[in-house]
Amino acid sequence: MLRSCIDFCGLNNIAVKNKYPLPLISSAFAPLHGATVFTKLALRNAYHLVREWKPAFNTPLSICRLAAPLTATSTPFHWTPEAEAAFLELKCRFTSAPILTKPDPELQFTVEVDASDTGRNYDISNWEPLAAKLALEEWRHWLEGSILPFVVWTDHKPVLHWKWHGSKDMDSSLLKPKFHLDLWVSFTIQNWLLDFGRPIVMIILPLEWFPLNRPSAGDYFHMAYNIITPFLLLKLIERSPKTLPHAAVYLCIITFVMGASIHLVGDSINHRLLLSGYQLHLSVRENPIIKNLQPASLIDSFELLYYYDEKLGHSMWYVPFFLILFLYFTGCFTHIKEEKRMPLAAWFLLAPSAVYYWYLITEGQIFILFIFTFFAMTATVMHQKRKGFVPDSNGLFLLYSFSIALGLVSIWVACLWSDQVLRKKYRGVIYIPEPWAFYTLHIRDKGASA
């Protein structure tokens, strides 16, 4: 049986050398990444039906044609059963994994290198480094753009000294990412001191000690929180192993500052109303100090104030806050066994961190946003696990903090489930009372009556 083949001898004689090389598999394969639909129509029903005697193919410069006719060689060709079996095996190999597997930049690349006669002009100790150099140059366009650090496998032991004599940045970021202890300590302290501790400061330094038409001690704490927190969030993004879009990060930071500033004004006025007898467990129109105000438009003004504070301000504050935490969490995955557990210092920070998130959920009434973020983090863990990655120490710290906070919220709701007064105020599908409402109802008012 005769099979046609192309005789390139005539083409090589008339072709201009190195005018433009034929497309290589490595360069033609990259554009296929992400494609899901393929067709064989052009190969099966078009290529072999070309009436011209010179087939053509596309290149970035122009359309090139083969100058030699599609004719068989003059030498008889014998197709043996062994050749048929080899051909079918090659056909199967070239049409299945791993040859057809497209590179995925979200996974970790592994480069296997081995020396050959290419480095014969070098001594033996330099053959393997040369092989690694050539391999890294060949796949540079994939390795430099990869999200995770790539791994080089070699059977030449002296090459192992590279990782010890590299740069300090490479040692810390590529070989073994560290738990960001300094950042998490600063984040936890400022959250407790400037946000969670602000009501406590106002109890220690009450409003009566300050002019009511000027900022109080709690207001200054809130201002410091609005300045320091965006800075820490930016540092958190800088530490992320995953490159995040700058526009999205900056938009989140700006929105966070605006929302926190709106809440600053509303919270400051709210505490002055509490001093005058305002009861948080009641609605605006049901409060004794507001329901009889004249003109009636003043009541509408107070309702607008609470809308800005509890709805708009909280949304603009907490949505970007949790979005940044989630974006950071998506980059906290590793395959290194040592990074699959938290250090001892992280366990000590876990409890105060979880308590602060409980305070955000209850006081800010953001349970839906929190549970959505928690489910998104859980889905990310499951997705990365299928790829062979698990959360590193920073990811585990966030995940465990959210899990404990969810447990604390459940205990809080269970303890106040039968409180009819609070249930009347929080009539939504999800019943989560605010700590300040509990304070005004069961602590402040009872203390005043006693």
C-alpha positions as CSV (number, residue, x, y, z in Angstrom):
1,M,0.0,0.0,0.0
2,L,1.4,3.4,-1.0
3,R,1.0,6.5,1.2
4,S,1.7,10.0,0.0
5,C,4.4,12.1,1.6
6,I,6.0,15.5,0.9
7,D,9.4,15.7,-0.7
8,F,11.0,18.8,0.9
9,C,14.3,18.6,-1.1
10,G,13.1,20.9,-3.8
11,L,11.6,23.3,-1.3
12,N,14.8,23.4,0.8
13,N,16.8,24.3,-2.4
14,I,14.7,27.3,-3.3
15,A,13.6,28.5,0.2
16,V,15.1,31.6,1.8
17,K,16.9,30.4,4.9
18,N,15.4,31.4,8.2
19,K,12.9,33.8,6.5
20,Y,10.2,32.7,9.0
21,P,10.2,29.4,10.9
22,L,7.2,27.1,10.8
23,P,5.0,27.5,13.9
24,L,6.3,25.4,16.8
25,I,4.0,23.3,18.9
26,S,5.1,25.3,22.0
27,S,4.1,28.7,20.5
28,A,0.9,27.4,18.7
29,F,-0.3,25.6,21.8
30,A,-0.4,28.6,24.2
31,P,-3.3,30.3,22.4
32,L,-5.4,27.2,23.0
33,H,-5.5,27.7,26.8
34,G,-9.0,28.2,27.9
35,A,-10.6,27.0,24.7
36,T,-13.4,24.5,25.2
37,V,-14.7,23.9,21.6
38,F,-12.6,22.3,18.9
39,T,-13.4,21.2,15.3
40,K,-11.8,18.9,12.8
41,L,-13.8,20.1,9.8
42,A,-10.9,22.0,8.3
43,L,-8.6,19.0,8.6
44,R,-11.1,16.4,7.4
45,N,-13.1,18.2,4.7
46,A,-10.9,21.0,3.5
47,Y,-7.1,20.4,3.7
48,H,-7.0,17.2,1.6
49,L,-9.5,18.7,-1.0
50,V,-7.3,21.7,-2.0
51,R,-7.2,21.8,-5.7
52,E,-4.0,23.7,-5.8
53,W,-0.8,21.7,-5.9
54,K,0.8,23.9,-3.3
55,P,-0.7,23.7,0.2
56,A,-0.6,26.8,2.4
57,F,-0.4,27.7,6.1
58,N,-0.7,30.9,8.1
59,T,2.2,32.6,9.9
60,P,2.2,36.0,11.7
61,L,3.9,37.5,8.7
62,S,1.9,36.1,5.8
63,I,0.5,33.0,4.2
64,C,3.3,30.7,3.1
65,R,2.9,28.0,0.5
66,L,4.9,24.8,-0.1
67,A,6.7,25.0,-3.4
68,A,7.1,21.2,-3.9
69,P,4.2,19.1,-5.3
70,L,2.5,16.6,-3.2
71,T,3.9,13.5,-4.8
72,A,5.1,10.2,-3.5
73,T,8.7,9.2,-3.5
74,S,10.0,6.9,-6.2
75,T,11.1,4.3,-3.6
76,P,8.5,1.7,-2.7
77,F,7.4,1.9,0.8
78,H,6.4,-1.2,2.8
79,W,3.9,-0.8,5.6
80,T,4.4,-3.7,8.0
81,P,2.1,-4.7,10.8
82,E,4.7,-3.5,13.3
83,A,4.7,-0.1,11.6
84,E,0.9,0.0,11.7
85,A,1.0,-0.8,15.4
86,A,3.6,1.8,16.1
87,F,1.6,4.4,14.1
88,L,-1.6,3.6,16.0
89,E,0.2,3.9,19.3
90,L,1.7,7.3,18.3
91,K,-1.7,8.4,17.2
92,C,-3.2,7.4,20.6
93,R,-0.4,9.1,22.5
94,F,-0.6,12.4,20.5
95,T,-4.4,12.6,20.9
96,S,-4.6,12.0,24.7
97,A,-3.2,13.3,27.9
98,P,-0.6,14.4,28.9
99,I,0.6,15.6,25.5
100,L,-2.7,17.5,24.9
101,T,-2.9,18.9,28.4
102,K,-2.9,22.7,28.2
103,P,-0.7,24.6,30.7
104,D,-2.7,26.1,33.6
105,P,-1.0,29.2,35.0
106,E,-3.0,28.8,38.3
107,L,-1.2,25.5,39.0
108,Q,2.4,25.1,40.0
109,F,4.8,24.4,37.2
110,T,7.5,21.7,37.5
111,V,10.6,21.8,35.3
112,E,12.6,18.5,34.9
113,V,16.1,19.0,33.6
114,D,18.9,16.6,32.7
115,A,22.2,17.2,31.0
116,S,23.0,16.0,27.5
117,D,25.8,16.3,24.9
118,T,24.7,20.0,24.5
119,G,27.1,21.0,27.2
120,R,30.1,19.0,26.1
121,N,32.2,22.2,25.9
122,Y,31.7,22.6,29.7
123,D,33.0,20.5,32.6
124,I,30.6,18.0,34.2
125,S,29.8,20.2,37.1
126,N,28.4,22.9,34.7
127,W,26.4,20.6,32.5
128,E,23.3,20.4,34.7
129,P,23.2,24.2,35.4
130,L,23.4,24.7,31.6
131,A,20.5,22.3,31.1
132,A,18.5,24.2,33.8
133,K,19.3,27.6,32.2
134,L,18.2,26.4,28.7
135,A,15.0,24.9,30.1
136,L,14.1,28.1,32.0
137,E,14.8,30.2,28.9
138,E,12.6,27.9,26.8
139,W,9.6,28.1,29.2
140,R,10.3,31.6,30.5
141,H,7.0,33.0,29.1
142,W,5.1,30.5,31.3
143,L,7.3,30.5,34.4
144,E,7.5,34.2,34.9
145,G,3.8,34.7,34.6
146,S,2.9,31.8,36.9
147,I,1.0,32.6,40.1
148,L,2.8,30.0,42.3
149,P,6.6,29.4,42.5
150,F,7.8,26.8,40.1
151,V,9.9,23.8,41.0
152,V,13.1,22.6,39.2
153,W,13.8,18.8,39.4
154,T,17.4,17.7,38.7
155,D,19.5,14.6,39.4
156,H,22.6,16.7,39.9
157,K,23.2,17.2,43.7
158,P,25.7,20.1,43.5
159,V,22.9,22.2,41.9
160,L,21.1,22.1,45.3
161,H,23.3,24.9,46.6
162,W,21.4,27.4,44.4
163,K,18.6,27.7,46.8
164,W,20.9,28.6,49.6
165,H,22.9,31.2,47.7
166,G,19.9,32.9,46.1
167,S,18.5,36.2,47.1
168,K,16.8,36.7,50.5
169,D,13.6,37.5,48.8
170,M,13.6,34.2,46.9
171,D,14.3,32.3,50.1
172,S,11.4,33.8,52.0
173,S,8.8,34.0,49.3
174,L,9.4,31.1,47.0
175,L,10.8,28.4,49.2
176,K,8.7,28.7,52.3
177,P,6.1,31.4,52.8
178,K,5.8,32.5,56.5
179,F,3.0,33.3,58.8
180,H,2.5,37.1,58.8
181,L,2.7,37.3,62.6
182,D,3.6,41.0,62.7
183,L,0.7,41.9,60.4
184,W,-1.9,39.8,62.2
185,V,-0.8,41.1,65.6
186,S,-1.2,44.7,64.5
187,F,-4.5,43.9,62.8
188,T,-5.9,42.2,65.9
189,I,-4.7,44.8,68.4
190,Q,-6.0,47.8,66.4
191,N,-9.4,46.0,65.9
192,W,-9.8,45.4,69.6
193,L,-8.4,48.7,70.8
194,L,-10.0,51.1,68.2
195,D,-13.2,49.3,67.2
196,F,-14.3,46.7,69.6
197,G,-12.8,48.6,72.6
198,R,-14.4,51.9,71.6
199,P,-17.6,51.3,73.6
200,I,-15.5,50.3,76.6
201,V,-13.5,53.5,76.3
202,M,-16.8,55.5,76.3
203,I,-17.8,53.7,79.5
204,I,-14.5,54.6,81.1
205,L,-14.5,58.1,79.7
206,P,-18.2,58.9,79.5
207,L,-19.7,61.6,77.3
208,E,-20.5,63.7,80.3
209,W,-16.8,64.5,80.6
210,F,-16.7,66.2,77.2
211,P,-18.7,69.0,75.5
212,L,-21.5,67.3,73.6
213,N,-20.9,69.5,70.6
214,R,-17.3,68.3,70.3
215,P,-15.8,64.8,69.5
216,S,-15.5,62.5,72.5
217,A,-12.8,60.0,73.3
218,G,-14.6,57.3,71.4
219,D,-14.9,59.5,68.3
220,Y,-11.1,60.0,68.3
221,F,-10.7,56.2,68.5
222,H,-13.0,55.8,65.5
223,M,-11.0,58.4,63.5
224,A,-7.8,56.5,64.3
225,Y,-9.5,53.3,63.1
226,N,-10.5,54.9,59.8
227,I,-6.9,55.8,59.2
228,I,-5.0,52.7,60.4
229,T,-7.3,50.0,59.0
230,P,-6.9,50.9,55.3
231,F,-3.1,51.0,55.8
232,L,-3.2,47.5,57.3
233,L,-5.5,46.2,54.5
234,L,-3.1,47.5,51.9
235,K,-0.2,45.8,53.7
236,L,-2.3,42.6,53.8
237,I,-2.7,42.8,50.0
238,E,1.0,43.4,49.5
239,R,1.8,40.2,51.5
240,S,-0.6,38.2,49.3
241,P,1.3,35.6,47.2
242,K,-1.3,36.2,44.5
243,T,-1.2,39.4,42.4
244,L,-4.6,41.2,42.8
245,P,-6.0,43.8,40.4
246,H,-5.0,47.2,41.7
247,A,-8.1,49.0,40.5
248,A,-10.3,46.6,42.6
249,V,-8.1,47.0,45.6
250,Y,-8.1,50.8,45.5
251,L,-11.9,50.9,44.9
252,C,-12.4,48.7,48.0
253,I,-10.1,50.9,50.1
254,I,-11.9,54.1,49.0
255,T,-15.3,52.7,49.6
256,F,-14.2,51.4,53.0
257,V,-13.0,54.8,54.1
258,M,-16.2,56.4,52.9
259,G,-18.4,53.9,54.7
260,A,-16.4,54.0,57.9
261,S,-16.6,57.8,57.9
262,I,-20.4,57.8,57.5
263,H,-20.6,55.4,60.4
264,L,-18.4,57.7,62.4
265,V,-20.9,60.5,62.2
266,G,-23.9,58.3,62.8
267,D,-22.3,56.5,65.7
268,S,-21.2,59.7,67.4
269,I,-24.8,61.1,67.3
270,N,-26.2,57.8,68.3
271,H,-24.2,57.7,71.5
272,R,-25.4,61.2,72.4
273,L,-28.9,60.1,71.9
274,L,-28.2,57.2,74.2
275,L,-27.1,59.7,76.8
276,S,-30.5,61.4,76.4
277,G,-32.5,58.2,76.9
278,Y,-32.6,56.7,73.4
279,Q,-33.4,53.0,73.5
280,L,-31.7,50.9,70.8
281,H,-34.1,47.9,71.3
282,L,-36.9,50.2,69.9
283,S,-37.3,51.6,66.4
284,V,-36.8,55.4,65.8
285,R,-40.5,56.2,65.8
286,E,-41.2,54.1,68.9
287,N,-38.5,55.8,71.0
288,P,-40.0,58.1,73.8
289,I,-37.5,60.9,73.1
290,I,-38.3,61.1,69.4
291,K,-41.9,60.0,68.7
292,N,-43.4,63.3,69.9
293,L,-40.9,65.6,68.1
294,Q,-42.3,68.6,66.3
295,P,-42.3,69.2,63.4
296,A,-42.8,65.6,62.2
297,S,-40.1,66.1,59.6
298,L,-37.5,65.9,62.5
299,I,-38.5,62.2,63.0
300,D,-37.9,61.6,59.2
301,S,-34.5,63.3,59.6
302,F,-33.5,60.9,62.5
303,E,-34.7,57.9,60.4
304,L,-32.6,59.1,57.5
305,L,-29.6,59.4,59.9
306,Y,-30.1,55.8,61.0
307,Y,-30.5,54.7,57.4
308,Y,-27.1,56.2,56.5
309,D,-25.5,54.7,59.6
310,E,-27.0,51.2,59.8
311,K,-27.7,50.5,56.1
312,L,-25.5,52.6,53.7
313,G,-22.6,53.2,56.0
314,H,-22.3,49.6,57.2
315,S,-22.6,48.3,53.6
316,M,-19.9,50.6,52.3
317,W,-17.7,49.7,55.3
318,Y,-18.1,46.0,55.6
319,V,-18.5,44.8,52.0
320,P,-15.0,46.0,50.8
321,F,-13.6,44.9,54.2
322,F,-14.7,41.2,53.7
323,L,-14.0,41.4,50.0
324,I,-10.3,42.3,50.6
325,L,-10.1,39.5,53.2
326,F,-11.5,37.0,50.7
327,L,-9.2,38.1,47.9
328,Y,-6.2,37.7,50.2
329,F,-7.5,34.3,51.2
330,T,-7.6,33.1,47.6
331,G,-3.8,33.4,47.5
332,C,-3.1,31.6,50.8
333,F,-2.6,28.1,49.5
334,T,0.5,25.9,49.4
335,H,1.7,22.3,48.8
336,I,4.5,22.5,51.3
337,K,3.8,20.2,54.3
338,E,5.3,22.5,56.8
339,E,2.9,25.3,55.9
340,K,-0.2,23.2,56.4
341,R,-0.3,24.0,60.1
342,M,-0.4,27.2,62.1
343,P,2.4,28.3,64.5
344,L,1.8,28.6,68.2
345,A,1.5,32.4,68.0
346,A,-1.3,32.1,65.6
347,W,-3.3,29.9,68.0
348,F,-3.0,32.6,70.7
349,L,-4.4,35.2,68.2
350,L,-7.2,33.0,67.2
351,A,-9.6,33.7,70.1
352,P,-9.4,37.5,70.0
353,S,-9.7,37.5,66.3
354,A,-12.8,35.4,66.3
355,V,-14.4,37.5,69.1
356,Y,-13.8,40.6,67.0
357,Y,-15.5,39.0,64.0
358,W,-18.4,38.1,66.3
359,Y,-18.7,41.8,67.3
360,L,-18.7,42.9,63.6
361,I,-21.5,40.4,62.7
362,T,-23.7,41.3,65.6
363,E,-23.2,45.0,66.0
364,G,-23.0,45.6,62.3
365,Q,-25.9,43.3,61.4
366,I,-23.9,41.7,58.5
367,F,-24.6,38.0,59.1
368,I,-25.6,37.5,55.4
369,L,-22.4,39.1,54.1
370,F,-20.3,37.1,56.6
371,I,-21.9,33.8,55.9
372,F,-21.6,34.4,52.1
373,T,-17.8,35.2,52.6
374,F,-17.4,32.1,54.7
375,F,-19.1,29.8,52.1
376,A,-17.0,31.4,49.4
377,M,-13.8,30.6,51.4
378,T,-15.0,27.0,51.9
379,A,-15.7,26.6,48.2
380,T,-12.3,28.0,47.4
381,V,-10.7,25.4,49.8
382,M,-12.6,22.6,48.0
383,H,-11.6,23.8,44.6
384,Q,-7.9,24.2,45.5
385,K,-7.9,20.8,47.2
386,R,-8.8,19.1,43.9
387,K,-5.7,20.8,42.4
388,G,-3.5,19.4,45.2
389,F,-3.3,22.6,47.4
390,V,-4.3,23.3,50.9
391,P,-4.6,26.5,52.9
392,D,-1.3,27.7,54.3
393,S,-0.9,29.1,57.9
394,N,-2.4,32.5,57.0
395,G,-5.3,30.9,55.2
396,L,-5.9,28.5,58.1
397,F,-5.9,31.5,60.5
398,L,-8.6,33.3,58.6
399,L,-10.7,30.1,58.1
400,Y,-10.5,29.1,61.8
401,S,-11.3,32.7,62.9
402,F,-14.4,32.7,60.8
403,S,-15.5,29.3,61.9
404,I,-15.2,30.1,65.6
405,A,-17.0,33.5,65.0
406,L,-19.8,31.5,63.4
407,G,-20.0,29.4,66.5
408,L,-20.0,32.4,68.8
409,V,-22.9,34.0,66.9
410,S,-24.9,30.7,67.2
411,I,-24.4,30.7,71.0
412,W,-25.3,34.4,71.2
413,V,-28.6,33.9,69.2
414,A,-29.4,30.8,71.3
415,C,-29.1,32.7,74.6
416,L,-31.4,35.5,73.4
417,W,-33.8,33.4,71.4
418,S,-36.7,33.9,73.9
419,D,-36.2,37.6,74.4
420,Q,-39.5,39.0,73.1
421,V,-38.5,42.6,73.3
422,L,-35.4,42.1,71.1
423,R,-37.3,39.8,68.7
424,K,-39.8,42.6,68.2
425,K,-37.0,45.0,67.1
426,Y,-35.2,42.4,64.9
427,R,-38.1,41.0,62.9
428,G,-36.1,39.8,59.9
429,V,-35.7,36.3,58.8
430,I,-32.3,36.1,60.6
431,Y,-32.5,37.1,64.2
432,I,-29.2,38.4,65.5
433,P,-29.5,41.1,68.3
434,E,-27.0,43.9,68.6
435,P,-24.8,43.9,71.8
436,W,-25.6,47.6,72.4
437,A,-29.4,46.8,72.2
438,F,-28.9,44.1,74.8
439,Y,-26.9,46.6,76.9
440,T,-29.5,49.3,76.9
441,L,-32.3,46.8,77.6
442,H,-30.8,44.6,80.3
443,I,-27.9,46.4,81.8
444,R,-28.3,50.2,81.5
445,D,-32.0,50.4,82.1
446,K,-32.0,47.9,85.0
447,G,-29.1,49.7,86.6
448,A,-30.9,53.0,86.3
449,S,-34.1,51.6,87.8
450,A,-32.2,50.0,90.7
